[in-house]
Amino acid sequence: VDLVRAMQRRDEAALQRLAPAVAALPGDQQDLAIAAVVALASRGEASQGLVEVATALAAALAGHRSLERLLELLLPTPLSLVDLVRAVQAHASERVEGVLRRGLGYGAAQDARILVLLAGPGAALDPALLERGVDLLLEPGDEPRSRMPLAAALRRADPARSLAGRIAARGARIGLAHDTSVHWLLAELCRDGAVDGAAADALAGILRHLLRDAPGPHLVSALEQ
């Protein structure tokens, strides 16, 4: 009752306080809580507190008929979903992956978010997803807005160490990226020993070109990294 009332009032403090206790509710009450979470999300009233309640319900959500609908409603929002997705992945990783993959193709911001969510601990992104991730890092427009989480996700989800070659294949596009996350990623790949000779040669040529022709803060960032 307290939980439903907090949802109705959109009381964030109460939702965050009550969330840890939700997992101890009986099964029928967890079903009721899930229905309430989905109802609020469907009305565009999702909040971070509501996501915390859903995270506490992860074990029940993993097999629940409303899981797909809830994730589809939450993906376009700016809310942090990492804890929720990781918690549900622990119980139903293939089901979550299917929902996330179906959400691709609806814009740069959502694609970047989905790649971060897919790149969980120990996960590997397939070549098509790595290619999409590199394209997003090098976007000249301002979407996706926050690219550092994407860069970190690509780094940890590329066990074949193909990223440096994929970035080098974009050539001078490296200098057109809207932000400097790709420079950080290249530096980390070098520190990881994940740049082979061919990719290193290609990147050296690209960076020499940028030193001549790419003024501004991006050049400073590339030199620093």
SULRA-V470984 format. One record per pair of residues at least 4 apart in sequence whose ideal C-beta (glycine too) atoms are under 8 Angstrom apart, sorted by the first residue. I is the first residue (numbers start at 1). J is the second residue. If there is no record, write none. Layout:
i=I j=J
i=I j=J
//
This chain:
i=1 j=5
i=2 j=6
i=2 j=14
i=2 j=18
i=3 j=7
i=3 j=15
i=3 j=18
i=3 j=22
i=3 j=33
i=3 j=36
i=3 j=53
i=4 j=8
i=4 j=32
i=4 j=33
i=4 j=36
i=5 j=9
i=5 j=11
i=5 j=14
i=6 j=11
i=6 j=14
i=6 j=15
i=6 j=18
i=6 j=49
i=7 j=15
i=7 j=36
i=7 j=37
i=7 j=40
i=7 j=50
i=7 j=53
i=9 j=14
i=10 j=45
i=10 j=47
i=11 j=15
i=11 j=49
i=12 j=16
i=12 j=47
i=12 j=48
i=12 j=49
i=13 j=17
i=13 j=49
i=14 j=18
i=14 j=49
i=15 j=19
i=15 j=47
i=15 j=49
i=15 j=50
i=15 j=52
i=15 j=53
i=16 j=48
i=16 j=49
i=16 j=52
i=18 j=22
i=18 j=53
i=19 j=49
i=19 j=52
i=19 j=53
i=19 j=55
i=19 j=56
i=20 j=56
i=21 j=25
i=21 j=56
i=22 j=30
i=22 j=33
i=22 j=53
i=22 j=56
i=22 j=57
i=23 j=56
i=23 j=57
i=23 j=59
i=25 j=29
i=25 j=30
i=25 j=33
i=26 j=30
i=27 j=31
i=27 j=60
i=28 j=32
i=29 j=33
i=30 j=34
i=30 j=57
i=30 j=60
i=31 j=35
i=31 j=60
i=31 j=64
i=32 j=36
i=33 j=37
i=33 j=53
i=33 j=57
i=34 j=38
i=34 j=54
i=34 j=57
i=34 j=60
i=34 j=61
i=34 j=64
i=34 j=66
i=34 j=70
i=35 j=39
i=35 j=66
i=36 j=40
i=37 j=41
i=37 j=50
i=37 j=53
i=37 j=54
i=37 j=57
i=37 j=70
i=38 j=42
i=38 j=66
i=38 j=69
i=38 j=70
i=38 j=73
i=39 j=43
i=40 j=45
i=40 j=46
i=40 j=50
i=41 j=45
i=41 j=46
i=41 j=50
i=41 j=70
i=41 j=73
i=41 j=74
i=42 j=69
i=42 j=73
i=45 j=50
i=46 j=50
i=46 j=51
i=46 j=73
i=46 j=74
i=46 j=77
i=46 j=79
i=47 j=51
i=47 j=79
i=48 j=52
i=48 j=79
i=48 j=80
i=49 j=53
i=50 j=54
i=51 j=55
i=51 j=74
i=51 j=79
i=51 j=80
i=51 j=81
i=51 j=83
i=51 j=84
i=52 j=56
i=52 j=83
i=53 j=57
i=54 j=58
i=54 j=61
i=54 j=70
i=54 j=84
i=55 j=83
i=55 j=84
i=55 j=87
i=57 j=61
i=58 j=62
i=58 j=84
i=58 j=87
i=58 j=88
i=58 j=90
i=58 j=91
i=59 j=91
i=60 j=64
i=61 j=66
i=61 j=67
i=61 j=70
i=61 j=88
i=62 j=67
i=62 j=88
i=62 j=91
i=62 j=92
i=62 j=95
i=63 j=67
i=63 j=91
i=63 j=92
i=66 j=70
i=67 j=71
i=67 j=88
i=67 j=92
i=67 j=95
i=67 j=96
i=67 j=99
i=68 j=72
i=68 j=95
i=68 j=99
i=69 j=73
i=70 j=74
i=71 j=75
i=71 j=81
i=71 j=85
i=71 j=96
i=71 j=99
i=71 j=100
i=71 j=103
i=72 j=99
i=72 j=102
i=72 j=103
i=73 j=77
i=74 j=79
i=74 j=81
i=74 j=84
i=75 j=81
i=75 j=100
i=75 j=103
i=75 j=110
i=75 j=113
i=75 j=114
i=76 j=106
i=76 j=110
i=81 j=85
i=81 j=113
i=81 j=117
i=82 j=86
i=82 j=116
i=82 j=117
i=83 j=87
i=84 j=88
i=85 j=89
i=85 j=96
i=85 j=100
i=85 j=117
i=85 j=120
i=86 j=90
i=86 j=120
i=86 j=121
i=87 j=91
i=88 j=92
i=88 j=95
i=88 j=96
i=89 j=93
i=89 j=96
i=89 j=97
i=89 j=120
i=92 j=96
i=93 j=97
i=93 j=120
i=94 j=98
i=95 j=99
i=96 j=100
i=97 j=101
i=97 j=118
i=98 j=102
i=99 j=103
i=100 j=104
i=100 j=114
i=100 j=117
i=100 j=118
i=101 j=114
i=101 j=118
i=103 j=110
i=103 j=114
i=104 j=110
i=104 j=111
i=104 j=114
i=104 j=132
i=105 j=111
i=106 j=110
i=106 j=111
i=107 j=111
i=107 j=143
i=108 j=112
i=108 j=136
i=108 j=139
i=108 j=141
i=108 j=143
i=108 j=144
i=109 j=113
i=109 j=143
i=109 j=144
i=109 j=145
i=110 j=114
i=111 j=115
i=111 j=132
i=111 j=136
i=111 j=144
i=112 j=116
i=112 j=133
i=112 j=136
i=112 j=144
i=112 j=146
i=112 j=147
i=112 j=149
i=112 j=150
i=113 j=117
i=113 j=144
i=114 j=118
i=115 j=119
i=115 j=125
i=115 j=129
i=115 j=132
i=115 j=133
i=115 j=136
i=115 j=150
i=115 j=153
i=115 j=154
i=116 j=149
i=116 j=150
i=116 j=153
i=118 j=123
i=118 j=125
i=118 j=129
i=118 j=153
i=118 j=157
i=119 j=123
i=119 j=125
i=119 j=153
i=119 j=154
i=119 j=156
i=119 j=157
i=121 j=156
i=123 j=157
i=124 j=157
i=124 j=158
i=124 j=159
i=124 j=160
i=125 j=129
i=125 j=130
i=125 j=133
i=125 j=153
i=125 j=154
i=125 j=157
i=125 j=158
i=126 j=130
i=127 j=131
i=127 j=162
i=128 j=132
i=129 j=133
i=130 j=134
i=130 j=154
i=130 j=157
i=130 j=158
i=130 j=162
i=130 j=163
i=130 j=166
i=131 j=135
i=131 j=166
i=132 j=136
i=133 j=137
i=133 j=150
i=133 j=153
i=133 j=154
i=134 j=138
i=134 j=154
i=134 j=163
i=134 j=166
i=134 j=167
i=134 j=170
i=135 j=139
i=136 j=144
i=136 j=147
i=136 j=150
i=137 j=147
i=137 j=150
i=137 j=151
i=137 j=154
i=137 j=167
i=137 j=177
i=137 j=181
i=137 j=182
i=137 j=185
i=138 j=167
i=138 j=170
i=138 j=173
i=138 j=174
i=138 j=176
i=138 j=177
i=138 j=182
i=139 j=143
i=139 j=144
i=139 j=177
i=139 j=178
i=140 j=176
i=140 j=177
i=140 j=178
i=141 j=178
i=142 j=178
i=144 j=150
i=146 j=150
i=147 j=151
i=147 j=179
i=147 j=181
i=147 j=182
i=148 j=152
i=148 j=181
i=148 j=184
i=149 j=153
i=150 j=154
i=150 j=181
i=151 j=155
i=151 j=181
i=151 j=182
i=151 j=184
i=151 j=185
i=152 j=156
i=153 j=157
i=154 j=158
i=154 j=163
i=154 j=185
i=155 j=163
i=155 j=185
i=155 j=188
i=155 j=189
i=155 j=192
i=158 j=162
i=158 j=163
i=158 j=194
i=161 j=189
i=161 j=192
i=161 j=194
i=161 j=196
i=162 j=166
i=163 j=167
i=163 j=185
i=163 j=189
i=163 j=194
i=164 j=168
i=164 j=186
i=164 j=189
i=164 j=194
i=164 j=195
i=164 j=196
i=164 j=199
i=164 j=200
i=164 j=203
i=165 j=169
i=165 j=196
i=165 j=198
i=165 j=199
i=165 j=202
i=166 j=170
i=167 j=174
i=167 j=182
i=167 j=185
i=167 j=186
i=167 j=199
i=167 j=203
i=168 j=199
i=168 j=202
i=168 j=203
i=168 j=206
i=169 j=202
i=170 j=174
i=171 j=206
i=172 j=176
i=172 j=206
i=172 j=209
i=172 j=210
i=173 j=177
i=174 j=182
i=174 j=206
i=174 j=210
i=174 j=222
i=175 j=210
i=175 j=213
i=175 j=214
i=175 j=218
i=175 j=219
i=175 j=222
i=177 j=181
i=177 j=182
i=177 j=218
i=180 j=184
i=180 j=217
i=180 j=218
i=180 j=221
i=180 j=222
i=180 j=225
i=181 j=185
i=182 j=186
i=183 j=187
i=183 j=218
i=183 j=221
i=183 j=222
i=183 j=224
i=183 j=225
i=184 j=188
i=184 j=225
i=185 j=189
i=186 j=190
i=186 j=195
i=186 j=203
i=186 j=225
i=187 j=191
i=187 j=225
i=188 j=192
i=189 j=194
i=189 j=195
i=190 j=194
i=190 j=195
i=195 j=199
i=195 j=200
i=195 j=203
i=196 j=200
i=197 j=201
i=198 j=202
i=199 j=203
i=200 j=204
i=201 j=205
i=202 j=206
i=203 j=207
i=204 j=208
i=205 j=209
i=206 j=210
i=207 j=211
i=207 j=222
i=208 j=212
i=209 j=213
i=209 j=214
i=210 j=214
i=210 j=218
i=210 j=219
i=210 j=222
i=211 j=219
i=211 j=223
i=214 j=218
i=214 j=219
i=214 j=222
i=215 j=219
i=216 j=220
i=217 j=221
i=218 j=222
i=219 j=223
i=220 j=224
i=221 j=225
//
